Amino acid sequence: METNVVVGVDIGGTNIKAGLVDPAGRLLKSETFPTEAASGRDSLLKRTCDIVLLMKEQAERDGRRVLALGIGTAGYVNAKEGRIGYATSNLPEWTGVPLRQQLEERTGVPVALANDAHAFAVGEAWIGAGRFWPDFVCVTLGTGVGGCVVLDGRPFNGKEGYAGGFGHHVIRHDGRPCNCGQVGCWEQYASVTALVRQAAEAGIDTGGSAKTLFETARRGDERALAVIDRYAEYVAVGLVNLIHTLNPPAVIVGGAVTAQGDFLFDRIRAQVRQRCMPVYADTAIVPAELGAYSGLAGAARLAFLRLSETGA
């Protein structure tokens, strides 16, 4: 008997993850491909399409039918128009690409398109840490800081789809310059990139690895512990701003640093409790659960939601 599935795709600056996902959120097959973003927009568009068609062929060989495609991509996505509103140099020439239309024409299936942080949040809402709350806030700590407000399991897009630019909240009006043109943005203090820089400024040789910094701190190194304590404070300042503004039942935090568990999260929670007004003190702060699968899962979930909207 034929099984209906969707293709989920997570486009990052380094890799593209693609997989076949069933309606229960089970990952049936997945592959990772180099993005090769430096080759430009046309090459990346063709590469993405070829990956989707490859996944469709694999599904058909296994007796499965692909009903839709979900894409989560780095950059600011205009969800209303289905195009890339703005992308950094990580994806050269990606700005302005009408990605939904192009992929629907080339693959013949409905396409859902979202920013990668939005897809991450929807994945956690579907089968991850967010499944316990219909509404929550998701924050991703990586090269930068991104995020999403989830309402009834779906991302709040804002006017065009650009909601969730949490990393560009200004937390220090006289702070570090940011690549967005402002100074003192949260991501200049709370991203993993910022954490590695803070370690270097403290004279700690991590080889550019946040994981190494945490390993050093766990051995009791006082300088490393001080850097992590300060980093937890920076993360908490931004979280408190979001909690005071949105009053969510929970904030789900994703990114590689979530692997540090309570060693980091207990520090963040303590700082949040110290800084929040008492009426917000019961806000849960929890790590994401799906790891590298979050974005792909969320893209797949958005594809299933797109099907329900189109009636396909």
Secondary structure, DSSP 4 states (H G I P E B T S, - for coil): --EEEEEEEEE-SSEEEEEEE-TT--EEEEEEEE--GGG-HHHHHHHHHHHHHHHHHHHHHTTEEEEEEEEEESSEEETTTTEEEE--TTSTT-TT--HHHHHHHHHSS-EEEEEHHHHHHHHHHHHSGGGG-SSEEEEEESSSEEEEEEETTEE--TTTS----GGG-BS-TT--B-TTS-BSBTHHHHSHHHHHHHHHHTT---TT-HHHHHHHHHTT-HHHHHHHHHHHHHHHHHHHHHHHHH--SEEEEESGGGGGTHHHHHHHHHHHHHHS-GGGTT-EEEE-SSGGGHHHHHHHHHHHHHHHHHT-
